């Protein structure tokens, strides 16, 4: 911490772990390939709500670690969790460390360094003396103070950030109509823009004429810049209008839009151009934009900006354009790929908490759409268009989605739709 920051408070240090505080209880944990972080965060909230007994918190953390399969595994492909949990006990402190973690506790008698030391080791101690300061970290190292600043105070109303989500509360707006940004005109405009972008994929008369060779790099970069438009979400009715009974309006997709992060421009991949100059999947029989047969000319693989591969339609009616990867769950920002800017968070509210904080990921692989269960507590099921029953996904094993596929996340879910079906 900087020279003048010695006021009461909790400051964060940047890293790949999860830091949480509830009252006088503090938890710092690595992100592991299991539901352990969900369990620890639930225990933190539960014990804090019950009065914040630090010894009870230490017992609960120890039990959770011993019941987690990864804690004693000691394998390279499944690293053991690193966890630091502490809370006030009178004027002193109760501390629990596990994995390759360390803590430096300064009391009126001096500084004491605590180190778990080994991946499957758990260390607990209680200090009865008044505590002046605590520094701690995941992995080896010490003295993280130099990496904090006055803008990293977790509980002081100020913290470094690259974005935010703000929920002021539900405001009743009777007879409110969807804004123009979420109505049919916007959807039609979006379709027009997609078609225009697709047409622009040809870039030059050379491509339109079907000449062989690779498109000029400048043209590809220009198309990628145009394709990487800001992400948006809209409403979807889902049924034909003459089949829908009168019902309250669906929730505005703004509730999900504010979780999105604008990622970089569209990824440049290998594809083919139809006779009209639209960039398409090399395996497509018909152009996804104009519908013309792809046998109209000799197809030459060329690089180009990947267009959106369809949409995810949530069970509340909101849809999300598939132009980037998504991590789905109650708290998807906990996932490392979201923190690294490689995927967008798609937060789904689940009051029953059947959905895990980090439940599943939807990934774009060239022209394919994949879904992966991220080790969720209650699993993920998919039903492909030609299947009569759900298929349980194996955790961490990607499965290919086809247009019309439905994904069940345990009470909540979505389906994948695309006009790019073959």
N, C-alpha and C positions, 0 to 999 in steps of 0.2 A: 504494500500500500504506500501511497505517497506520504511525504513527510508529515502532513498535518492531519492525516486520516487515522485517528485513534479513538474516534467517537464510537459509542455502542452501535452495532450494526453487523450485517453479514455482507461481505463482498464476494463476488464471483471471480473466478479465473477462467479464461477461455479454455476449452477442451472438448473432448468427445463424450464426457459423462453427463449425468443428470444430477442437478443440485436442487433440493427442495427444502423448504422450511415451513413448519406449522407450529406456531407458538414458540416454545423453548426447545423444540425438537428439530434437529437438522439431519438430513440424509444426503450423502454423496455416493453415487454408484456408477459403475461402468455399465455400458449397454451390452448385454449378453444375449445370445440366441435362445432365449427362453422367456417364460412369463414372469421371471423373478422381479423385474423392475416394477411390473404391475402390482405384484404382491407387496413389495416394500412400500410403494406409494400409498396403497390402500391401508397398510398397517400404520403408516405415519399419520394419515388423516384420521383413522379410527381412534388411535391412542391420544392424539392431540385433542380430539373432540371430547374424549372421556376424562380430560384433565391433565394430559401431558406427563404421565409418570415415566421418567427416563429409564428407570430400571426395568419396567415392563416393556418399554420400547426395545431395550437391549435384548431381553429374553425373546421377544417376538422376532427380531432380526436374526438372532442365532438359530431359532427354530426354522425360519424360512430358508436360511442358507443350508442347513443340514438336510432339509427336505428337497432341495433343488438338485437335480441330477448333474448339473454342470459344476457344482462346487467342488466335488472330490474327483472329478474326471481327470484333470491334469493333462488333457490332450491338446496338441497344437491347434487342431481344427476347431476345438471347442474350449477356448480359454476360460479359466475359472473366473468368477465374478470378483471384482474388487469393490468393497463396500466400506464406507465410514459412516457410523451413526453415533450421534451424541446428544446429550440433553442435560439440563441443569438438575443437580441433586443438592438441594439446599444452596449453599454458597459455592459448592464444588461442581463436579462434572462426572457423568458416567459415559465412557467411550467404548465403542466396539469397532474393531478393524478386522477386515478379512481380505485375503489376496495380497497382492503387492501394493499395499497402501502404507501411508505414513501420516503421523500427526505430531505436531509440536505444540505442547500445552504449556503456557507460561502462567505460573501462579506467583504468589507473594514470596515463595521460597526459591524461585528460579524457573528455568525452562526444562521440560522433560520431553524427550523425543520417544515416540512410540512407533514401532514398526512391526507389521505382521510378518514380513520377511519371506514367506513362501506362499505359492498360489492357493494351497488348500489349508492354510493356517487361519485360525480365528483367535483374536486377542481381545480380552475384555479387562477393563480396569476402572476403578472409581477413585477420583481425587477429592479429598475432603476440604482442601484449602481453597480460598477464593481464587477464581480464575480471572486472569487479566486478558489473555488472548489465546486463540487457537488458530493454527495454520495447518492445513492438511491437503493431501493430494493423492491422486490415483497413480500407481506405478512408482518407480524409483524417483528420487529427487528430494529436494527440501527447499524451504524458504521461498514459497510462492509469492511473497509480498511484492516483489519487484514487478509482477505481472498484473497487479491490480491498479486501479486508479479511482478517482472520485466519481467516475461515471459507471462503476461496476457494483454499486451498492444494491444488493438484491431486495432489501426490505426498507430502503430509504426513499423510495419513489423515483429513483434514477438508476438506469442501467443502460449499458451499451446495447444497441440493437440495429438491425437493418430493416425492420418492418414491425407491424403490430396488428393485432386484432382487438377491437373494442366492442363490448356489448353493454350498452347503457341500460338494458332491460327491455321487456316487451311493452310496446306502446299500442294501445287499442286504437285502431283506425277503422271504424265502421264504414261500410260501403266504399272502402278504398279500392281503386282500380289499379292494375299493374301499370307501371310507368311505361313510356314509349320504349325505353331501353329493354323491356322484357316482353314486349308484345309481338304480334305476328310481323309487323313491318320490319322490326329489327332482325327477326329470323330470316325473312326473305332477303334482306340486305346482306346478311351474313352469307347466305347461299350464293348470292350474286358475287360477293367478294371472293368466295372460295373458287367459283368458276373462273373469275378473272385471274386469280392467282395461278390456278391450274393452267389457264391458257398462256399466261406469262411464262410458264415453265419452259415453253419452247424457246423463248427468248429471241430467236433470230429466224429470218427466212430460211437459213441453212437447215435448221432443225425441221421446220415445217415441210420442207421439200423432201425430207427423208434421207439426206446425205449421211454417210457414215462418218464416224469420228467422235471425239469428245467435245461437248459444248465448251466454249471459251470460259476460262476461270472467272473473268469479270462478270459474265452473264450469270454464272452460277451463284456468285457472291451477291449480285443484285437481287436475284430471285430469293435467296435465303434471307436477305434483309427484309423483303416484302412479306415473305411467309411467316416471319417471326413476329406477328402482330400480337398485341396484348391479349392475354387469355380472358375469356368472358364466359358467363353461364346464363342460361335462359330457362324458360319454363317449357314443359312438354305435357300435352294433354294425355297422350298415350293411346286413346281410342278414337274411333271415328266420331265426328261431332253428333251425328244422328243417333249414336248409341250411348251418349253420356247423359245421365240424369242431372238435374240441377244439384249443385253441391257447392260448398264454400270454396273460395279460390285457394289454389295450392300455395304453399309458402314460397316467398320470393327467394330466388337462388342467391341473392345477396348474402344470405346467411352463410353460404359456402364460399362465395367469391372472395371474401376478405381473408380466407385462409390461403389463397393462391399466391404463388410467387412468380413473377414474370421471369421465365428462364430465357436463355439465350435464343438466338435465331434458329430457324428450322435446321435440323440435321441434314447434311448432304449425303445422300445414299445413291446406289445404283438403281436405275429404273429404265423404262422405255417411254417413248413419246408416240401417241396415236397419230393418225393422219392429220388431225386438226391441231396438233401441237400440245396436247395435254400430257402431263407426266403421270405415269401409271406403274403399277406393279408388273414386273416382267411375266408373272404367271396369269395375269388377268386375261380373260377371253374378250371382254368388252371394256371400253374406256369408262372409267368411273365418273367422268365429267359429262361427256356428250353421248355416251352409249354406243359409239361406233365400234364395229368389230375390229379387234386388234390384228386381224389377218389382212387388212387393207393394204399393208405395206410390209416390207422387210424391217423387222424390229432390231435396232442396234442399241445395246446397253450403253447408257450414258449417266454421268452423275447429275443430280438435281436435288433441290430442296424437297424433303419429304412433306407431302401435304398431310393434314389431319386424317387419321385413319378411322374416324367415326366419333361416337360419343358414348359416355357412360350415363345411363339414365337411372337416377336414384329412385328409391321407392316413394319418396315424397314429391316426385315430379321434376326436380331440378336436374339439369343435364350439364355435362362437362365435356368440352371438346378434347379429343384425344390427340393432342399435338406434343405431349410430353409424358413422362412417367408420373404416376401418382402413388402416394402412400396413404392408405385408408385406415381410419380407426378413430377412437375417442380423443386421442392426443397424438396425432401423427407427427407433430413437430419433434417428438422424442427420437425419431428415427435418424440415423446418421446420414443417410442419403439426402434427407430434407435439409438437415443442418448444413450439408456441403453444397446445397443448391443444385443437386442432381435430379431431384424429384419435387413435385408439388405436394403439399399436405392437403388431404381431403378429409375434413373432420365431419364425423357423423355422430349426432346426439343419440345416446342410448341410455335412458334412465335406469333400465334393468341391469346395465353394466355387463351384459352378455358379450358385447363387442369388446375386444381388447383395446388398450390404448394404441398399440401399433399392431394392426390385425393382418392386413394384406397389402400387396403391392401390385399395381398394374404397370407393366413395362412394355415399351415399344421396341421390338427387335426387327430391324429392317422394315419389312412390310407386315410383320405379324404382331398381334396383340396377345400378351401373356399375362396370366394372373398367378401370383405366388402367395401361399399362406406363410406369414412371417413368424410361425411358432405361436399362434394365438391359443388362448386357453380353451376355446370351444370349437375351434376348427373352421374350415371354409369348404363349402360345397359348390359345385357347378353343375349346370344342366345344359348340355349342348342342344341345338335345335332338333336334332334327330334322335335324342335320347328320351326315354320315358321315365327315368329315375335319376336322382341326384348322384353325383360322383364326389366322394370325399377326397380332398386334396391331401397329398403327403406334404408335411411341412417342409418348406424350403425347396420344393420341387416344382418348377414352373409348368403350367399347363396352357395350351394354346386355346384362345377364345375365338369362336366364329360369330359372325353377326347373328343376333338372336339368342346368344347364350345368356343364361341367368346365373348370377352368383349370390349365394346365400352366406351371409356373415354371422348367422346365428340370431335371427329375429329381424335384422335389417339386411339390406342388400341392394343390388342394382342389376341392370342388364346392359349388354353391349349391343349397340346398333350401328350399322354402317351401310351406306349405299354401295360400298365396295365389295359386296358379296359376289362370289364367282359361280 
